[in-house]
Amino acid sequence: MPVLAPPIPTTQTPAARPAREQRVRLLLVALAGLLVLAALLGAGAGALRVPVSAVVGILLHKLNLATSLAFEPQQEAVIWAIRLPRVLLAVLVGAALGLAGAAMQGLFRNPLADPSLLGISAGASLAAVAVIVLEEKLLKTVSVVGGLGSYLLPVAAFAGACLTTLFVYRVARRGGRVLVSTMLLVGVATNGLAEAITGLFTYAATDAQLRSITFWGLGSLGGASWDTLSTLAPLLALPLLWLPRLGKPLNLLALGEEQATHLGLPVARLKWQIIGLTTLAVGASVAMVGTIGFLGFLVPHVLRRLAGPDHRFILPASALGGALVLLLADTLARTAVAPAELPIGILTALLGAPVFLWIVMRESRRLG
Amino acid sequence: MCEARELTYQVGPKTLLHRVSLSARAGEVLAIVGANGAGKSTLLRMLSGDLKPSAGEVLFGGIGLSDWPPAELARRRAVLTQQHTLALAFQVRELVMLGRYPHFGGQPTAHDHAVVAAALDLVGLHHLAEREYPTLSGGEQQRTQLARVLAQVWEAESGFLLLDEPLTGLDLRHQHQTLAVARQLARRGFGVVVVLHDLNLAAQYADQVALLHQGRVVASGAPAQVFTPDYIHLGFGIEVELLAHPSLGHPLIVPTVSMPF
């Protein structure tokens, strides 16, 4: 049987780029530019103010590039040893949380999904709180624990995140298939359970331990140093480089699992990838800086409003946006009530929740 | 060619399909008809691979369905399922472009854009290309999904389309337009399997009809062979008379009695 050529109109000129596509490019460039600007300003802000020109001069100097930009040795010491690690930590963690949120929302095909929904953060917190309360007893009985030293808490939190995810994944699995809706329900229950057990530990904690627990729960980037960065960066490298490449698969998944399968998508593998990578991203972040709410949830949401739901855009933009928001929030957190510091988790929720409410209200009014 | 061999599907004690065999050939439109619950969608979901048969097998191009590399199958065969939930506000053009994803690596080529535009033309949605999918009416959403499926196998040689009740929510004109597109594709060498409720539409557009009743194929063949008063009574429990379509000649099915309640 002759196969006729499909009737593709040959006169069709490659249409002008759709408006949305142009806006997407513009937004990505703008986010990247803003992030660099915020990083330079953020590094300069604090008890010792350093002008942007000096910050640039110091950075170039460290790269062995001679410039005429003037700075003092004291400024160099502060920027290099304190400010820069903190700015980079904010960027790394913000990017990881933004990406993880966007990927989870894509996986669950639900704009309300969030890594905390699966109990990842709650599991990490539970492990951290357990370590804080039981530390002395653990040190006496298990000698390995002592060897971890100051890494004990992050290692425990990371392990807690991974174990929780595995638990949720296993419980939600039926006959080799993971039902996403079941997983969401199991996640909610696991969340509650983890929080309850955390509550038990809190109840049994001493006053000093309570302070540590509170601090942990509110999150802080105050522990930033080149050491923490060199621990965190390798863990975050995989999710930060891999997740942004999953835009096409996540777009297909938006059609539903069956339709995505008919378009050639290996759905089961994609689920594993996303759950594994987000656990790595969120687990490592929470382990280093505590729980920081609303970021992974809010950033993709705002970006979708601005430039549509295409994951090829949403994923990289959420990384940039998450980094930008956390960097700004952290700069505010350490300068607003200086010399004291606001816990950053409070700040992100305080700023994030009203913005989110505003978006929802505007949206519901638009749809009438 | 898409072939079902002795398909049986059991859920618990219930047998939804009982040793169903049929084959859909390239160049033909095969309509699956039957009463509610007869097993039409179950059969189609088994042909598409969404459901695994309890016994029997599905062959596509002579090869077992699960032996096909997913990406290659996607370039040759497209499936339109019944439910379309989409939480994300993709534009119509973006959604149809999803059908081209099996064909390009990084960015869509000019060819992919042209196929999307042509598919939108074919279902009469060109003017809504920039609209967001969730703001469309039910019928427009259905046609958008059809355009996506068409774009997916646009240039396939002897491609296959599986359509599960593609006319849901469509007005009279677009019902005929959709089936005319199916016919046009069959003429180009495609195989089309379509689940239909309207027997008259099946009689007008299908080359082959399979009538399902309680999970079995009770009649199959050309529309004139299957659409007899006896078979229709068996399949639907209603008395009908057959007329000849005044200009096209295919059978017209007309119920003779009003149903007692």
Interface residues (C-beta under 8 A of the other chain):
Chain A: M1 P2 V3 L4 P6 P7 I8 P9 Q12 P14 A15 P18 A19 R20 R109 N110 P111 K248 N251 L252 A254 L255 G256 E258 Q259 T261 H262 L263 G264 L265 P266 R304 G308 P309 D310
Chain B: A26 G27 S48 G49 D50 P70 A71 E72 L73 A74 R75 R77 A78 V79 T81 Q83 H84 T85 L86 A87 L88 A89 F90 Q91 R93 E94 L98 G99 Y101 P102 A110 H111 H113 A114 V115 A117 A118 D121 E130 Q152 W154 E155 E157 S158 R187 R188 G189
